[in-house]
Amino acid sequence: MITSLQSPHVEAVKALLGSRGVKERRERGRYVIESVQNIKAALASSETEIESIFYTQEGLERLGSFSHANLIEVSPQVMKAMTDTVSPQGVLAIARLKRRALSELQGLKSGKFAYFWQIQDPGNAGTIIRTADAFGFDAVIFSDSSVDVYSPKVIRSTAGSFWQTKVLDEVSVADIKAFAEKTDSNLFATKADAPLSLMDAARESLGKPSIWIFGNEARGLPPEVEVSLGAKSVSIPMAGKTESLNLATAASVVMYAVANAGK
């Protein structure tokens, strides 16, 4: 059992979660998974390689039965020092960071994809991934200069969905455009005053791959990006007086409409 806060294991985990976490995760090719729900989802995924699981006795009981070669018991005090949460659940895993390629998404004849341009809020990113899982989207794709999808806040807020839908990051506008052309995908981008309504666009998207594009929380999607992609502008009809929805809410509405189009 590890009882020392100066243990190399403790320092290594804290480095992945600290202020330099993005750099550490990229250089070491590792990321941290917290919470029983997330670790169970990661263990069930054939595409995720978990290197180590740190646990307290209470945490191991919560996690239940599973097989893993590298189990490391730690004291409750050490677990508290290692985690990024206020109330740790007594279990924490280190996994290999595997970045997906757009080529993995080819061949999906009616694939549903969401592309997010330079979003910054980890809570939004996690909610979006969870929503995409709920409504059967095949992948959530984040542009370069977006939030780090392997940050602990993003991972936690996905509530296990990170391992249920494909998540891609560092995908440029040029790359998503090339992918759309190669797969003959429809491209749609939300815009407040667009004449094409969401319901009509959702029905139009049936039968072939579609990519739904969303902009930054504060700035939205720059017109030049929309023009470069050749995306159709789509509006979300609203009966009230509010002028806009926040990003995660707008994405949820769009994904629900797309999932239920034609039903």
TORKOL-4160 file (C-alpha; in steps of 0.2 Angstrom, whole numbers, padded with zeros to 4 digits, m for minus):
263
<pt num="1" X="0000" Y="0000" Z="0000"/>
<pt num="2" X="0006" Y="0017" Z="m0004"/>
<pt num="3" X="0005" Y="0029" Z="0011"/>
<pt num="4" X="0018" Y="0042" Z="0006"/>
<pt num="5" X="0012" Y="0058" Z="m0002"/>
<pt num="6" X="0030" Y="0059" Z="m0009"/>
<pt num="7" X="0028" Y="0043" Z="m0019"/>
<pt num="8" X="0033" Y="0044" Z="m0037"/>
<pt num="9" X="0016" Y="0037" Z="m0042"/>
<pt num="10" X="0007" Y="0052" Z="m0033"/>
<pt num="11" X="0018" Y="0065" Z="m0041"/>
<pt num="12" X="0015" Y="0057" Z="m0058"/>
<pt num="13" X="m0004" Y="0057" Z="m0057"/>
<pt num="14" X="m0003" Y="0075" Z="m0050"/>
<pt num="15" X="0007" Y="0081" Z="m0064"/>
<pt num="16" X="m0006" Y="0074" Z="m0076"/>
<pt num="17" X="m0020" Y="0084" Z="m0067"/>
<pt num="18" X="m0010" Y="0100" Z="m0063"/>
<pt num="19" X="m0008" Y="0117" Z="m0071"/>
<pt num="20" X="0003" Y="0109" Z="m0084"/>
<pt num="21" X="m0008" Y="0095" Z="m0087"/>
<pt num="22" X="m0011" Y="0097" Z="m0105"/>
<pt num="23" X="0007" Y="0097" Z="m0109"/>
<pt num="24" X="0011" Y="0082" Z="m0097"/>
<pt num="25" X="m0004" Y="0072" Z="m0105"/>
<pt num="26" X="0002" Y="0075" Z="m0123"/>
<pt num="27" X="0021" Y="0072" Z="m0119"/>
<pt num="28" X="0017" Y="0056" Z="m0109"/>
<pt num="29" X="0003" Y="0050" Z="m0119"/>
<pt num="30" X="m0007" Y="0046" Z="m0103"/>
<pt num="31" X="m0023" Y="0053" Z="m0095"/>
<pt num="32" X="m0032" Y="0051" Z="m0079"/>
<pt num="33" X="m0049" Y="0043" Z="m0077"/>
<pt num="34" X="m0059" Y="0047" Z="m0061"/>
<pt num="35" X="m0075" Y="0040" Z="m0054"/>
<pt num="36" X="m0082" Y="0023" Z="m0053"/>
<pt num="37" X="m0094" Y="0026" Z="m0067"/>
<pt num="38" X="m0080" Y="0032" Z="m0079"/>
<pt num="39" X="m0068" Y="0018" Z="m0075"/>
<pt num="40" X="m0081" Y="0005" Z="m0077"/>
<pt num="41" X="m0085" Y="0012" Z="m0094"/>
<pt num="42" X="m0067" Y="0012" Z="m0099"/>
<pt num="43" X="m0064" Y="m0005" Z="m0093"/>
<pt num="44" X="m0078" Y="m0011" Z="m0104"/>
<pt num="45" X="m0071" Y="m0003" Z="m0119"/>
<pt num="46" X="m0060" Y="m0014" Z="m0130"/>
<pt num="47" X="m0052" Y="0002" Z="m0137"/>
<pt num="48" X="m0045" Y="0008" Z="m0120"/>
<pt num="49" X="m0029" Y="0003" Z="m0113"/>
<pt num="50" X="m0029" Y="0006" Z="m0094"/>
<pt num="51" X="m0011" Y="0004" Z="m0087"/>
<pt num="52" X="m0014" Y="0006" Z="m0068"/>
<pt num="53" X="m0029" Y="0007" Z="m0056"/>
<pt num="54" X="m0026" Y="0016" Z="m0039"/>
<pt num="55" X="m0038" Y="0011" Z="m0026"/>
<pt num="56" X="m0043" Y="0012" Z="m0008"/>
<pt num="57" X="m0053" Y="m0003" Z="0000"/>
<pt num="58" X="m0069" Y="0007" Z="m0001"/>
<pt num="59" X="m0066" Y="0012" Z="m0019"/>
<pt num="60" X="m0062" Y="m0006" Z="m0024"/>
<pt num="61" X="m0079" Y="m0012" Z="m0016"/>
<pt num="62" X="m0088" Y="0002" Z="m0026"/>
<pt num="63" X="m0079" Y="m0003" Z="m0042"/>
<pt num="64" X="m0085" Y="m0022" Z="m0040"/>
<pt num="65" X="m0077" Y="m0037" Z="m0049"/>
<pt num="66" X="m0065" Y="m0035" Z="m0064"/>
<pt num="67" X="m0048" Y="m0041" Z="m0069"/>
<pt num="68" X="m0033" Y="m0030" Z="m0071"/>
<pt num="69" X="m0015" Y="m0034" Z="m0069"/>
<pt num="70" X="m0009" Y="m0018" Z="m0061"/>
<pt num="71" X="m0019" Y="m0014" Z="m0046"/>
<pt num="72" X="m0011" Y="m0002" Z="m0033"/>
<pt num="73" X="m0018" Y="0001" Z="m0016"/>
<pt num="74" X="m0016" Y="0018" Z="m0008"/>
<pt num="75" X="m0022" Y="0026" Z="0008"/>
<pt num="76" X="m0037" Y="0037" Z="0009"/>
<pt num="77" X="m0025" Y="0052" Z="0012"/>
<pt num="78" X="m0015" Y="0048" Z="m0004"/>
<pt num="79" X="m0030" Y="0045" Z="m0014"/>
<pt num="80" X="m0037" Y="0062" Z="m0009"/>
<pt num="81" X="m0020" Y="0070" Z="m0014"/>
<pt num="82" X="m0020" Y="0062" Z="m0031"/>
<pt num="83" X="m0038" Y="0066" Z="m0037"/>
<pt num="84" X="m0045" Y="0082" Z="m0044"/>
<pt num="85" X="m0061" Y="0080" Z="m0035"/>
<pt num="86" X="m0068" Y="0087" Z="m0019"/>
<pt num="87" X="m0076" Y="0070" Z="m0014"/>
<pt num="88" X="m0065" Y="0056" Z="m0022"/>
<pt num="89" X="m0073" Y="0039" Z="m0024"/>
<pt num="90" X="m0058" Y="0030" Z="m0019"/>
<pt num="91" X="m0053" Y="0024" Z="m0037"/>
<pt num="92" X="m0042" Y="0032" Z="m0051"/>
<pt num="93" X="m0035" Y="0025" Z="m0067"/>
<pt num="94" X="m0021" Y="0030" Z="m0079"/>
<pt num="95" X="m0025" Y="0026" Z="m0097"/>
<pt num="96" X="m0015" Y="0027" Z="m0113"/>
<pt num="97" X="m0020" Y="0043" Z="m0123"/>
<pt num="98" X="m0026" Y="0037" Z="m0141"/>
<pt num="99" X="m0030" Y="0050" Z="m0153"/>
<pt num="100" X="m0043" Y="0044" Z="m0167"/>
<pt num="101" X="m0041" Y="0049" Z="m0185"/>
<pt num="102" X="m0055" Y="0055" Z="m0197"/>
<pt num="103" X="m0052" Y="0040" Z="m0208"/>
<pt num="104" X="m0060" Y="0029" Z="m0194"/>
<pt num="105" X="m0076" Y="0037" Z="m0198"/>
<pt num="106" X="m0077" Y="0033" Z="m0216"/>
<pt num="107" X="m0089" Y="0020" Z="m0222"/>
<pt num="108" X="m0103" Y="0025" Z="m0211"/>
<pt num="109" X="m0117" Y="0028" Z="m0225"/>
<pt num="110" X="m0128" Y="0038" Z="m0214"/>
<pt num="111" X="m0116" Y="0044" Z="m0201"/>
<pt num="112" X="m0121" Y="0058" Z="m0189"/>
<pt num="113" X="m0106" Y="0069" Z="m0184"/>
<pt num="114" X="m0105" Y="0085" Z="m0174"/>
<pt num="115" X="m0090" Y="0097" Z="m0176"/>
<pt num="116" X="m0086" Y="0110" Z="m0163"/>
<pt num="117" X="m0075" Y="0125" Z="m0168"/>
<pt num="118" X="m0063" Y="0131" Z="m0154"/>
<pt num="119" X="m0075" Y="0128" Z="m0139"/>
<pt num="120" X="m0066" Y="0132" Z="m0123"/>
<pt num="121" X="m0077" Y="0126" Z="m0108"/>
<pt num="122" X="m0074" Y="0108" Z="m0102"/>
<pt num="123" X="m0091" Y="0107" Z="m0095"/>
<pt num="124" X="m0099" Y="0111" Z="m0112"/>
<pt num="125" X="m0087" Y="0098" Z="m0120"/>
<pt num="126" X="m0092" Y="0084" Z="m0108"/>
<pt num="127" X="m0111" Y="0088" Z="m0109"/>
<pt num="128" X="m0109" Y="0088" Z="m0128"/>
<pt num="129" X="m0101" Y="0071" Z="m0128"/>
<pt num="130" X="m0114" Y="0064" Z="m0116"/>
<pt num="131" X="m0128" Y="0071" Z="m0127"/>
<pt num="132" X="m0120" Y="0064" Z="m0143"/>
<pt num="133" X="m0120" Y="0047" Z="m0135"/>
<pt num="134" X="m0138" Y="0049" Z="m0129"/>
<pt num="135" X="m0144" Y="0053" Z="m0147"/>
<pt num="136" X="m0134" Y="0041" Z="m0157"/>
<pt num="137" X="m0121" Y="0052" Z="m0165"/>
<pt num="138" X="m0107" Y="0042" Z="m0172"/>
<pt num="139" X="m0093" Y="0055" Z="m0167"/>
<pt num="140" X="m0090" Y="0071" Z="m0158"/>
<pt num="141" X="m0076" Y="0081" Z="m0167"/>
<pt num="142" X="m0067" Y="0096" Z="m0159"/>
<pt num="143" X="m0056" Y="0108" Z="m0169"/>
<pt num="144" X="m0038" Y="0113" Z="m0165"/>
<pt num="145" X="m0037" Y="0127" Z="m0152"/>
<pt num="146" X="m0052" Y="0119" Z="m0142"/>
<pt num="147" X="m0052" Y="0113" Z="m0124"/>
<pt num="148" X="m0042" Y="0098" Z="m0121"/>
<pt num="149" X="m0054" Y="0083" Z="m0122"/>
<pt num="150" X="m0043" Y="0073" Z="m0110"/>
<pt num="151" X="m0044" Y="0085" Z="m0096"/>
<pt num="152" X="m0051" Y="0078" Z="m0080"/>
<pt num="153" X="m0066" Y="0090" Z="m0080"/>
<pt num="154" X="m0071" Y="0085" Z="m0098"/>
<pt num="155" X="m0069" Y="0066" Z="m0094"/>
<pt num="156" X="m0079" Y="0067" Z="m0077"/>
<pt num="157" X="m0093" Y="0077" Z="m0085"/>
<pt num="158" X="m0096" Y="0064" Z="m0099"/>
<pt num="159" X="m0102" Y="0052" Z="m0086"/>
<pt num="160" X="m0095" Y="0037" Z="m0095"/>
<pt num="161" X="m0100" Y="0043" Z="m0113"/>
<pt num="162" X="m0082" Y="0046" Z="m0117"/>
<pt num="163" X="m0081" Y="0028" Z="m0121"/>
<pt num="164" X="m0098" Y="0025" Z="m0130"/>
<pt num="165" X="m0096" Y="0038" Z="m0144"/>
<pt num="166" X="m0080" Y="0042" Z="m0154"/>
<pt num="167" X="m0071" Y="0058" Z="m0149"/>
<pt num="168" X="m0059" Y="0066" Z="m0160"/>
<pt num="169" X="m0049" Y="0082" Z="m0157"/>
<pt num="170" X="m0036" Y="0093" Z="m0165"/>
<pt num="171" X="m0046" Y="0092" Z="m0182"/>
<pt num="172" X="m0044" Y="0107" Z="m0193"/>
<pt num="173" X="m0057" Y="0116" Z="m0204"/>
<pt num="174" X="m0047" Y="0110" Z="m0219"/>
<pt num="175" X="m0047" Y="0092" Z="m0213"/>
<pt num="176" X="m0066" Y="0092" Z="m0209"/>
<pt num="177" X="m0069" Y="0100" Z="m0226"/>
<pt num="178" X="m0059" Y="0086" Z="m0235"/>
<pt num="179" X="m0068" Y="0073" Z="m0225"/>
<pt num="180" X="m0085" Y="0080" Z="m0230"/>
<pt num="181" X="m0080" Y="0079" Z="m0248"/>
<pt num="182" X="m0073" Y="0062" Z="m0247"/>
<pt num="183" X="m0088" Y="0055" Z="m0238"/>
<pt num="184" X="m0101" Y="0066" Z="m0248"/>
<pt num="185" X="m0108" Y="0073" Z="m0232"/>
<pt num="186" X="m0121" Y="0086" Z="m0229"/>
<pt num="187" X="m0114" Y="0101" Z="m0219"/>
<pt num="188" X="m0125" Y="0111" Z="m0208"/>
<pt num="189" X="m0121" Y="0126" Z="m0196"/>
<pt num="190" X="m0133" Y="0134" Z="m0184"/>
<pt num="191" X="m0137" Y="0152" Z="m0187"/>
<pt num="192" X="m0150" Y="0163" Z="m0178"/>
<pt num="193" X="m0159" Y="0171" Z="m0194"/>
<pt num="194" X="m0156" Y="0156" Z="m0206"/>
<pt num="195" X="m0171" Y="0153" Z="m0218"/>
<pt num="196" X="m0169" Y="0134" Z="m0217"/>
<pt num="197" X="m0177" Y="0127" Z="m0201"/>
<pt num="198" X="m0169" Y="0114" Z="m0190"/>
<pt num="199" X="m0183" Y="0101" Z="m0193"/>
<pt num="200" X="m0182" Y="0103" Z="m0212"/>
<pt num="201" X="m0163" Y="0102" Z="m0211"/>
<pt num="202" X="m0164" Y="0086" Z="m0200"/>
<pt num="203" X="m0175" Y="0078" Z="m0213"/>
<pt num="204" X="m0164" Y="0083" Z="m0227"/>
<pt num="205" X="m0149" Y="0075" Z="m0218"/>
<pt num="206" X="m0157" Y="0058" Z="m0219"/>
<pt num="207" X="m0149" Y="0044" Z="m0230"/>
<pt num="208" X="m0132" Y="0051" Z="m0231"/>
<pt num="209" X="m0118" Y="0057" Z="m0219"/>
<pt num="210" X="m0121" Y="0074" Z="m0211"/>
<pt num="211" X="m0109" Y="0085" Z="m0201"/>
<pt num="212" X="m0117" Y="0098" Z="m0189"/>
<pt num="213" X="m0106" Y="0112" Z="m0185"/>
<pt num="214" X="m0105" Y="0123" Z="m0170"/>
<pt num="215" X="m0095" Y="0138" Z="m0165"/>
<pt num="216" X="m0086" Y="0145" Z="m0150"/>
<pt num="217" X="m0096" Y="0149" Z="m0135"/>
<pt num="218" X="m0092" Y="0168" Z="m0135"/>
<pt num="219" X="m0089" Y="0171" Z="m0154"/>
<pt num="220" X="m0100" Y="0158" Z="m0162"/>
<pt num="221" X="m0094" Y="0152" Z="m0179"/>
<pt num="222" X="m0085" Y="0165" Z="m0190"/>
<pt num="223" X="m0093" Y="0168" Z="m0207"/>
<pt num="224" X="m0077" Y="0164" Z="m0216"/>
<pt num="225" X="m0077" Y="0147" Z="m0208"/>
<pt num="226" X="m0095" Y="0143" Z="m0213"/>
<pt num="227" X="m0091" Y="0149" Z="m0231"/>
<pt num="228" X="m0075" Y="0139" Z="m0232"/>
<pt num="229" X="m0084" Y="0123" Z="m0227"/>
<pt num="230" X="m0099" Y="0127" Z="m0238"/>
<pt num="231" X="m0111" Y="0123" Z="m0224"/>
<pt num="232" X="m0130" Y="0127" Z="m0225"/>
<pt num="233" X="m0136" Y="0139" Z="m0212"/>
<pt num="234" X="m0149" Y="0132" Z="m0200"/>
<pt num="235" X="m0160" Y="0141" Z="m0188"/>
<pt num="236" X="m0168" Y="0133" Z="m0172"/>
<pt num="237" X="m0186" Y="0139" Z="m0171"/>
<pt num="238" X="m0190" Y="0147" Z="m0154"/>
<pt num="239" X="m0206" Y="0153" Z="m0148"/>
<pt num="240" X="m0200" Y="0164" Z="m0133"/>
<pt num="241" X="m0191" Y="0181" Z="m0133"/>
<pt num="242" X="m0174" Y="0174" Z="m0130"/>
<pt num="243" X="m0162" Y="0178" Z="m0145"/>
<pt num="244" X="m0150" Y="0163" Z="m0143"/>
<pt num="245" X="m0146" Y="0147" Z="m0133"/>
<pt num="246" X="m0130" Y="0143" Z="m0125"/>
<pt num="247" X="m0119" Y="0130" Z="m0135"/>
<pt num="248" X="m0123" Y="0114" Z="m0125"/>
<pt num="249" X="m0141" Y="0118" Z="m0126"/>
<pt num="250" X="m0141" Y="0122" Z="m0144"/>
<pt num="251" X="m0131" Y="0106" Z="m0148"/>
<pt num="252" X="m0143" Y="0096" Z="m0138"/>
<pt num="253" X="m0158" Y="0102" Z="m0147"/>
<pt num="254" X="m0150" Y="0099" Z="m0164"/>
<pt num="255" X="m0145" Y="0081" Z="m0159"/>
<pt num="256" X="m0162" Y="0077" Z="m0153"/>
<pt num="257" X="m0170" Y="0084" Z="m0169"/>
<pt num="258" X="m0158" Y="0074" Z="m0180"/>
<pt num="259" X="m0160" Y="0058" Z="m0170"/>
<pt num="260" X="m0179" Y="0059" Z="m0172"/>
<pt num="261" X="m0180" Y="0065" Z="m0190"/>
<pt num="262" X="m0191" Y="0054" Z="m0201"/>
<pt num="263" X="m0199" Y="0045" Z="m0186"/>
